């Protein structure tokens, strides 16, 4: 496998005319010594969870949101960063964007740490840690390896399976990426999660560690993917009821045994930094600003995404789309499935109209004229958008924090926050369960879950967004008349609840509707505009998103991203490219 990293050596050299001075390395970790420290090796595997950056964000916001109908790339222009091809797909290739290669490499660095921790535990774990603790640490590291591999297959589909045996045998450069099918790779990942499920306790030792419950969530998610078998063109061919029943089994454990978890009382609490690791959080990558280093363990993956002009270094990426805003519209308290996007709707402060919306809109999207992140002293304005003629006037809220808070740090021109990245939160898991119930025809159970989530949304106004009260109307569904209607309600609920949390593209792909949804989105969105009244009381209409005229999603190809060119070229012929690239 390309570019595996284990130890870093620091060599200090000084030059003066014809003199050359060697200084012995001071930061080399001897491999045998490292392997003899199994607890430290496990810690190193955990440490890489949040060791990412905006060009290789492990939360996958460009791939889950920008690639979908939920978000535009944002920034200074279409050429700002290399994510534009993911925004339009028609320009996506094995070498463009090059960020894909960096993400591949970094994820395999994470896999490497896990593999070496496994080797260390196999050799020294029982002697150093004792039998019981060694088994738990092994299960934790296997969970982490499964976690990173899940991201790899979610993006690239066919990846080489590099495990501890490949490391021991030094056979990276002969391990192909088509040795296992996609389904077989999921099976191997599930073996790692199953090890954690069978070994770990229901709750983690600390918020930063994994648990049996987190493993149950991942197993449910893997079975949910396998429940939609795909043909050669990535089209969904049928729904596998046996796999859906497995989703029910694992989410049963979350509901009935892991009772410390549940719905947060207010939707806004889930995304406030002072409410981190609350009842909703089953497994989240931990971030902080106070670990005794200069910048802390801040969330640098989202460093581009702070709002323009409100923060010292807000670069205005990850912008909610007009389509997403329209999706929050309600009629008599229920979603407007078929008509939501017929007209463009932009709420204006102090100018309520007959159009009502789901309260979650104001927790998800920053809208001009309204308080930013619930702060009545900080109003989000039209000036807080960097390129309105390209990416419109909205900004993302979930991954950001209040402007004048203690949860922000700066490094030159870069800013980061200590907001955690959710891997699993309770509502996400319950929506997976509801999806399985719908497909199994158990509509009453799905209705209960979806209405519980909508009730929480209805109760999420007074605490954080009282200023938006007159805009909001949301009601429970009276019933699900049939499976088609229930499926539509489930898919809608998942979009609104999980918006801007990097899941949308992967949901569309799982359901087999990515192509039709995104091409319809491009055709409409390339003509959108935002009309508002400026400070001089003039009516202004700003068009944007015209770059979507060049966008096109090719079904049977773009469901997965290409194997990066640098990886294909490392040992020509070793890796097989994904179909269509």
C-alpha positions in Angstrom: 0.0 0.0 0.0 1.4 3.4 -0.9 3.0 5.6 1.7 2.6 3.7 4.9 3.9 5.6 7.8 5.0 4.1 11.1 7.7 6.2 12.7 9.0 9.7 12.1 12.7 10.6 12.3 13.9 14.1 12.9 17.4 14.7 11.5 19.1 18.0 12.2 21.7 19.0 9.8 23.9 22.1 9.7 26.0 23.4 6.9 28.9 25.9 6.8 31.0 26.1 3.6 32.5 22.6 3.5 31.4 21.3 6.9 28.6 18.8 7.4 27.5 17.9 10.9 25.3 14.9 11.6 23.2 14.9 14.8 21.7 11.6 15.9 18.0 11.4 15.4 16.1 12.3 18.6 12.5 11.3 17.6 12.9 7.8 16.2 10.6 5.2 17.7 12.3 1.8 17.5 9.8 -0.7 16.1 10.4 -3.4 18.6 10.2 -1.0 21.5 6.9 0.4 20.1 5.4 -3.0 19.7 6.3 -3.8 23.3 4.0 -0.9 24.5 0.5 -2.1 23.5 -1.4 0.5 25.4 0.5 3.3 23.7 0.0 1.7 20.3 -3.8 1.6 21.0 -3.7 5.2 22.0 -1.9 6.1 18.7 -4.7 4.4 16.8 -7.3 6.4 18.7 -5.3 9.6 18.1 -5.7 9.4 14.4 -9.5 9.7 14.6 -9.4 13.4 14.6 -6.0 13.8 12.8 -7.5 15.4 9.7 -7.6 18.6 7.7 -9.9 20.3 5.2 -8.2 18.6 2.2 -8.8 15.2 3.9 -11.7 15.6 6.2 -12.6 12.4 7.9 -16.2 13.6 8.4 -16.5 13.6 4.6 -18.4 16.8 4.2 -17.4 17.4 0.6 -18.4 13.8 -0.4 -21.6 13.5 1.6 -23.0 17.0 1.3 -21.4 19.0 -1.5 -21.8 15.9 -3.8 -25.5 16.0 -3.0 -28.5 18.3 -3.3 -28.0 19.7 0.2 -25.0 21.9 -0.3 -22.8 24.0 -2.6 -19.0 23.9 -2.3 -18.8 27.6 -1.3 -15.6 29.6 -0.9 -14.2 32.4 -3.1 -14.9 30.8 -6.5 -15.4 27.5 -8.2 -11.6 27.2 -8.3 -11.2 27.8 -4.6 -9.9 24.4 -3.3 -10.2 21.4 -5.7 -13.7 20.3 -4.6 -15.6 21.8 -7.6 -15.6 18.5 -9.6 -17.4 16.8 -6.7 -20.0 19.7 -6.8 -20.8 19.1 -10.5 -19.6 15.5 -11.1 -19.1 16.0 -14.9 -15.5 17.1 -14.2 -14.7 14.3 -11.8 -11.8 12.1 -12.7 -9.1 9.9 -11.1 -6.8 13.0 -10.8 -9.3 15.7 -10.2 -9.7 16.6 -7.4 -6.3 15.6 -6.0 -7.8 15.9 -2.5 -9.2 12.4 -3.1 -5.7 11.0 -3.2 -4.7 12.7 0.0 -7.8 11.4 1.7 -7.1 7.8 0.5 -3.5 8.1 1.8 -4.6 9.5 5.2 -7.2 6.9 5.8 -4.7 4.1 5.0 -2.3 5.8 7.5 -5.1 5.3 10.0 -5.5 1.7 9.0 -1.8 1.2 9.4 -1.8 2.4 13.0 -4.7 0.0 13.7 -2.8 -2.9 12.1 0.3 -2.2 14.1 -1.6 -1.9 17.3 -3.1 -5.3 16.6 0.4 -6.8 16.0 1.5 -5.2 19.3 -1.5 -6.6 21.2 -1.0 -10.1 19.7 2.6 -10.1 20.8 2.6 -8.3 24.1 -1.0 -7.5 25.0 -1.7 -10.3 27.5 1.7 -10.1 29.2 1.6 -6.3 29.6 -2.1 -5.6 30.1 -3.5 -8.9 31.3 -5.9 -11.1 29.4 -9.2 -9.2 29.9 -7.9 -5.8 29.1 -5.9 -7.0 26.2 -9.1 -8.5 24.7 -10.9 -5.3 25.1 -8.2 -3.2 23.6 -8.0 -5.6 20.6 -11.8 -5.2 20.1 -11.4 -1.4 20.3 -8.7 -1.3 17.7 -10.5 -3.7 15.3 -13.6 -1.4 15.6 -11.3 1.6 14.7 -10.0 -0.3 11.7 -13.5 -1.1 10.6 -14.4 2.6 11.0 -11.7 3.7 8.7 -12.4 1.0 6.2 -16.0 1.9 6.2 -15.1 5.3 5.0 -12.8 3.9 2.3 -15.4 1.7 0.8 -18.1 4.4 1.1 -15.9 6.5 -1.2 -13.9 4.2 -3.4 -15.9 0.9 -3.3 -13.1 -1.4 -4.4 -10.1 -1.0 -2.0 -7.2 -3.2 -1.1 -7.7 -5.1 2.2 -4.6 -4.4 4.2 -4.7 -6.1 7.5 -2.0 -7.1 10.1 -1.0 -10.2 8.1 -0.2 -8.0 5.1 2.0 -5.9 7.4 3.8 -8.9 8.9 4.4 -10.4 5.4 5.3 -7.0 3.9 2.9 -7.8 1.0 1.4 -4.3 0.5 2.7 -4.1 -3.0 1.1 -7.3 -4.1 -2.3 -6.8 -2.5 -4.9 -6.0 -5.2 -8.0 -3.9 -4.7 -10.2 -6.5 -6.5 -9.2 -9.4 -4.3 -12.6 -9.1 -2.6 -15.9 -7.9 -3.9 -17.6 -4.9 -2.5 -20.0 -7.1 -0.5 -17.1 -9.2 0.7 -15.2 -6.1 1.9 -18.3 -5.1 3.9 -18.3 -8.6 5.4 -14.7 -8.2 6.5 -15.4 -4.8 8.0 -18.4 -6.4 9.8 -16.1 -9.0 11.3 -14.1 -6.2 13.0 -17.3 -4.6 14.3 -18.6 -7.9 15.4 -15.4 -8.5 17.5 -16.2 -5.2 19.3 -19.9 -6.0 19.7 -19.1 -9.4 21.3 -16.3 -8.1 23.6 -16.9 -4.5 24.7 -19.2 -3.1 27.3 -22.4 -1.4 26.5 -21.0 2.0 27.4 -17.4 3.2 26.7 -14.8 3.7 29.4 -14.6 7.3 28.4 -16.4 9.5 25.8 -13.4 9.2 23.5 -13.5 5.4 23.4 -15.7 3.0 21.4 -18.3 0.6 22.8 -20.6 -2.4 22.2 -23.4 0.1 21.4 -21.3 1.9 18.8 -20.4 -1.4 17.2 -24.1 -2.3 17.1 -24.8 0.9 15.3 -22.1 0.2 12.7 -23.4 -3.4 12.2 -26.9 -2.0 11.6 -25.6 0.4 9.1 -23.6 -2.3 7.2 -26.7 -4.5 7.1 -28.8 -1.6 5.9 -26.4 -1.1 2.9 -26.4 -4.8 2.1 -30.2 -4.7 2.2 -30.2 -2.8 -1.1 -28.2 -5.2 -3.4 -27.0 -3.4 -6.6 -26.7 -4.6 -10.1 -23.8 -4.0 -12.5 -24.9 -0.4 -13.0 -25.2 0.3 -9.3 -28.9 0.2 -9.6 -30.9 -1.2 -6.6 -32.4 -4.5 -7.8 -34.5 -5.4 -4.8 -34.7 -5.1 -1.0 -33.3 -7.9 1.1 -35.7 -8.5 4.0 -33.2 -10.7 5.9 -30.7 -7.9 6.0 -33.4 -5.5 7.1 -34.2 -7.8 10.0 -30.6 -7.6 11.1 -30.9 -3.8 11.2 -33.9 -4.3 13.6 -31.9 -6.7 15.7 -28.9 -4.4 16.3 -31.1 -1.3 16.8 -33.1 -3.3 19.3 -30.0 -3.4 21.4 -29.5 0.4 21.2 -33.2 0.9 22.2 -33.6 -1.7 24.9 -30.2 -2.2 26.5 -28.2 1.0 25.9 -30.9 3.1 27.7 -28.5 5.9 28.6 -28.9 7.0 25.1 -32.0 8.7 23.7 -33.4 11.8 21.9 -32.0 15.1 23.1 -34.9 17.2 24.5 -34.2 20.0 22.0 -32.8 19.6 18.5 -30.5 22.6 19.1 -28.7 21.0 22.0 -27.2 18.4 19.7 -25.0 20.9 18.0 -24.0 23.2 20.9 -20.4 22.7 22.0 -21.3 23.0 25.7 -23.7 20.1 25.2 -21.2 17.7 23.8 -21.4 14.0 24.6 -25.0 14.4 25.7 -27.7 11.8 25.6 -27.9 11.9 21.8 -24.2 11.1 21.3 -23.4 7.4 20.9 -20.0 7.8 19.3 -18.3 11.1 18.3 -14.8 12.1 17.4 -13.7 14.2 20.3 -12.3 17.7 19.8 -11.1 20.3 22.3 -9.1 23.5 22.7 -7.7 22.7 26.1 -5.3 19.7 25.9 -2.3 21.8 26.9 -1.0 22.3 23.4 -1.1 25.6 21.5 -4.3 25.0 19.5 -5.7 22.0 21.2 -7.3 19.0 19.5 -9.5 21.4 17.5 -11.7 20.3 14.5 -9.6 21.3 11.6 -11.6 19.3 9.1 -14.2 22.1 9.1 -11.8 24.9 9.2 -13.0 26.3 5.9 -16.7 26.3 6.8 -17.0 29.3 9.2 -19.1 32.2 8.0 -17.6 35.0 6.1 -17.1 38.3 8.1 -18.4 37.0 11.4 -15.2 35.1 12.3 -11.7 36.2 12.0 -11.0 33.5 9.5 -14.3 32.4 8.1 -13.9 31.1 4.5 -17.6 30.4 3.8 -17.5 26.9 2.4 -20.1 24.1 2.8 -23.1 26.3 1.9 -26.7 25.1 2.2 -28.5 24.9 -1.2 -31.8 26.6 -2.0 -33.2 23.2 -2.7 -32.5 22.2 0.9 -34.1 25.4 2.3 -37.2 24.7 0.2 -37.3 21.1 1.5 -38.1 22.5 5.0 -41.4 24.0 3.8 -44.5 22.6 5.4 -48.2 22.7 4.5 -50.6 22.1 7.4 -47.5 21.0 9.3 -46.4 18.3 6.9 -43.7 18.2 4.2 -44.6 19.4 0.7 -43.2 16.2 -1.0 -44.2 17.0 -4.6 -44.4 20.8 -4.6 -41.6 22.0 -2.2 -39.4 23.2 -5.1 -42.0 24.7 -7.4 -41.1 28.1 -6.0 -38.1 29.6 -4.4 -38.6 30.5 -0.7 -36.3 32.6 1.4 -37.6 33.6 4.9 -37.1 37.3 5.7 -36.8 38.5 9.3 -39.9 40.3 10.6 -41.7 39.5 7.3 -43.7 36.4 7.9 -45.8 35.1 5.1 -48.3 32.3 4.6 -45.4 29.8 4.0 -44.5 27.8 7.1 -41.5 25.6 7.7 -40.0 22.9 9.9 -38.2 24.4 12.9 -35.1 22.4 12.1 -34.4 24.9 9.3 -33.3 27.6 11.8 -31.0 25.1 13.5 -29.4 24.1 10.3 -29.2 27.1 8.0 -28.0 30.6 8.8 -30.4 33.0 7.0 -29.9 36.7 6.4 -31.7 38.9 9.0 -31.8 36.2 11.7 -29.5 35.7 14.7 -26.4 33.6 14.0 -26.3 30.4 16.1 -29.0 31.7 18.5 -27.1 34.9 19.5 -29.4 37.9 19.4 -26.4 40.2 19.4 -25.0 38.7 16.2 -27.2 39.0 13.2 -26.4 37.1 10.0 -26.5 39.6 7.1 -26.2 39.6 3.3 -22.6 40.9 3.8 -21.7 37.6 5.5 -21.5 35.8 2.2 -18.2 35.7 0.3 -19.5 35.1 -3.2 -23.3 35.5 -3.4 -23.3 35.6 -7.2 -21.9 32.0 -7.1 -23.0 30.3 -3.9 -26.0 32.4 -2.6 -26.7 33.8 0.8 -27.0 30.9 3.2 -24.4 29.5 5.6 -24.2 26.3 7.6 -24.8 26.2 11.3 -24.4 22.7 12.7 -20.7 22.4 12.5 -20.1 26.0 13.7 -20.3 27.6 17.2 -21.5 31.0 18.5 -19.1 33.7 17.3 -18.1 35.2 20.6 -17.5 32.0 22.4 -14.6 30.2 24.1 -14.9 27.3 21.6 -12.9 28.9 18.7 -9.1 28.9 18.1 -7.0 30.5 15.5 -3.7 29.6 13.7 -2.7 32.4 11.4 -5.3 32.5 8.7 -7.0 29.3 9.9 -9.8 29.0 12.4 -11.1 25.9 14.1 -13.7 25.0 16.7 -14.0 22.3 19.3 -17.2 20.9 17.9 -17.3 17.1 17.9 -17.9 15.1 14.7 -20.7 12.7 15.2 -20.2 9.2 13.9 -23.5 8.0 15.4 -26.1 9.9 17.2 -29.3 8.3 18.5 -31.7 9.9 16.0 -29.6 8.7 13.1 -29.8 5.1 14.4 -33.6 5.3 15.0 -34.0 6.5 11.4 -32.1 3.5 10.2 -34.5 1.4 12.3 -37.5 3.2 10.8 -36.2 2.6 7.3 -35.9 -1.1 8.0 -39.4 -1.2 9.4 -40.9 0.6 6.4 -39.3 -1.9 4.0 -40.5 -4.8 6.1 -44.0 -3.5 6.0 -44.2 -2.7 9.7 -45.5 0.8 9.1 -46.9 1.5 12.6 -43.5 1.1 14.1 -41.9 3.4 11.6 -44.7 5.9 12.1 -44.0 6.0 15.9 -40.3 6.7 15.4 -40.8 9.3 12.7 -43.5 11.1 14.8 -41.3 11.0 17.9 -38.5 12.8 15.9 -41.0 15.3 14.6 -42.4 15.9 18.0 -38.9 16.7 19.3 -38.5 19.1 16.4 -41.8 20.8 17.3 -40.6 21.2 20.8 -37.3 22.8 19.6 -38.4 26.4 19.2 -38.7 28.2 22.6 -35.2 27.5 23.9 -33.0 28.5 21.0 -35.1 30.0 18.2 -38.0 31.9 19.7 -37.5 34.6 17.1 -38.5 32.1 14.4 -41.7 30.9 16.2 -44.1 32.6 13.7 -42.4 30.9 10.8 -42.7 27.3 12.1 -45.4 24.7 11.8 -44.8 21.0 12.1 -47.1 18.2 12.9 -47.0 14.4 13.4 -48.2 12.2 10.5 -51.8 10.9 11.2 -50.9 7.6 9.5 -49.0 6.0 6.8 -51.5 4.8 4.2 -49.1 2.6 2.3 -45.5 1.6 2.0 -44.8 4.1 -0.8 -46.0 7.0 1.3 -44.1 5.7 4.4 -40.9 5.4 2.3 -41.2 8.9 1.0 -41.8 10.2 4.6 -38.8 8.3 5.9 -36.5 9.6 3.2 -37.8 13.2 3.8 -37.4 12.9 7.5 -33.8 11.6 7.1 -32.9 14.5 4.9 -34.2 17.2 7.2 -32.9 15.6 10.4 -29.4 14.8 9.0 -29.0 17.8 6.7 -25.4 19.1 6.5 -24.1 16.1 8.5 -22.4 14.4 5.5 -24.9 11.6 5.0 -27.2 12.8 2.1 -25.2 11.6 -0.9 -24.7 8.2 0.7 -28.4 7.9 1.5 -29.3 8.7 -2.2 -26.9 6.1 -3.4 -28.2 3.5 -1.0 -31.8 4.1 -2.2 -30.7 4.0 -5.8 -32.0 7.5 -6.6 -28.8 9.5 -6.8 -28.8 10.1 -10.5 -32.5 11.1 -10.9 -32.4 13.3 -7.8 -29.2 15.1 -8.6 -29.8 15.8 -12.3 -33.2 17.2 -11.4 -31.5 19.3 -8.8 -28.9 20.7 -11.2 -31.5 21.6 -13.8 -33.5 23.6 -11.3 -30.7 25.1 -9.2 -28.7 26.6 -12.1 -31.5 29.2 -12.4 -32.1 30.1 -8.8 -32.0 33.6 -7.4 -32.4 35.3 -4.1 -34.7 38.4 -3.9 -34.4 40.7 -0.9 -34.8 44.3 0.3 -31.5 46.0 0.9 -30.7 48.7 3.5 -31.8 51.4 1.1 -35.2 49.7 0.8 -34.5 48.6 -2.7 -35.5 45.3 -4.1 -32.5 43.3 -5.1 -32.5 40.0 -7.1 -29.2 38.1 -7.0 -28.9 35.0 -9.3 -26.4 32.3 -8.4 -25.4 28.6 -8.9 -25.3 29.1 -12.7 -22.2 26.9 -12.7 -24.6 23.9 -12.5 -25.2 24.3 -16.2 -22.0 22.2 -16.5 -23.2 19.6 -14.0 -24.2 16.1 -14.8 -24.4 12.9 -12.7 -23.8 9.8 -14.8 -25.7 6.8 -13.3 -23.7 3.6 -13.2 -20.5 5.6 -12.7 -20.7 8.4 -10.3 -22.3 6.5 -7.4 -18.7 5.9 -6.3 -15.6 8.0 -6.6 -12.6 7.0 -8.8 -9.5 5.3 -7.4 -7.0 8.2 -7.3 -4.6 8.3 -10.2 -1.5 8.3 -7.9 -2.7 5.0 -6.4 -3.3 3.4 -9.8 0.1 4.6 -11.0 2.0 3.5 -7.9 2.3 -0.1 -9.2 0.7 -0.1 -12.7 -1.8 -2.9 -13.0 -2.1 -3.7 -9.3 -5.3 -1.7 -8.8 -8.4 -1.8 -11.0 -10.3 1.4 -11.6 -13.9 1.8 -10.7 -16.4 1.5 -13.6 -16.7 4.4 -15.9 -13.6 6.4 -15.0 
